[in-house]
Amino acid sequence: MRDVEKRFLAEYTAADGDCRKLLLAGGLNEYIRQLELALGPAPEDPDAELELVTLQRLRRLAVTIRHDRTGSECTEADVRLLQGFHERLQDGEDAFTLLNGAESRRLHEVGAFENRAAEWRAAAESGEMPKKFHFGLIFAILAALACAVLGIYMLVNR
């Protein structure tokens, strides 16, 4: 496998992972499917249509690289196209987000939340919990205890 193909696959995998976070499943294949649905049979946005056609071509190229041992037609330009898409995706300026407006921005925020949640899970597993987590946990326990005491008090003083 050539170096350009390795870099292409690494970028493709990273973009696929971010698409999974954005759509909460399916990766780049689901992103393409959702973009096709958003554009409909007669696309009115030429930029979004171009991005869709480009992503479909890049997906076919990734499949070719992974399964065809005789080589592919992958070039530096393909890597740059994929990097450009990945940057737009991370910035929330990709075609799907722009077409779907507020709903896609919410999905981007959910993706960011998922990233933070994963970081917290990793910290918890390593035993290095952030101090904010300890204070939040203590507050939640105290609030639950206060509710329990109030409930018992209400039952006893009926």
Steps between C-alpha positions, in 0.01 A plus 500: 500500500638839402557778753227718345252213537595455867449871568170493310372205706612663826311819411201300378487309829518824699222661294294182531537514879389863511199415283413224748513755782292749304228257396544269800535201263592396149809706434575645158262260325212630713615858447486449122158336527365785714645757261333323207167512686547866592578596140212302352467390136554851356776671700476878507831563677790444258761509780322231698452291186871532419589396854269198472650388169852553637428299815348216297815490287727510807301218659546287186870583508526387865330171414737452208806567716383259769399213271694528174859385547606618155496867605274797460487836330532687833684832471606783727199693369271228642667529840457881490132466401439266792691724740296799383174314560620381841591857603160631385332217690686585820418870460131430433530647150441180305214468250278285725524744791438801278199335334343393828580810702414494869438125523846419366659756730329320788647173373844661492449608862392147592815374331705742708316378811578140403868595473495650850315197635764269350776709659327477839455123464870462418593717801272294725658176383848635566399623847572864417156656538480875450425699818185641342367147477559441873315819595214418266472148638506623860234761421278238334533266798420780745197605294372141492554468875313827564208375289492175692502678838226738384292204380536320833415819689185545288392139567557524875321837542180427311 
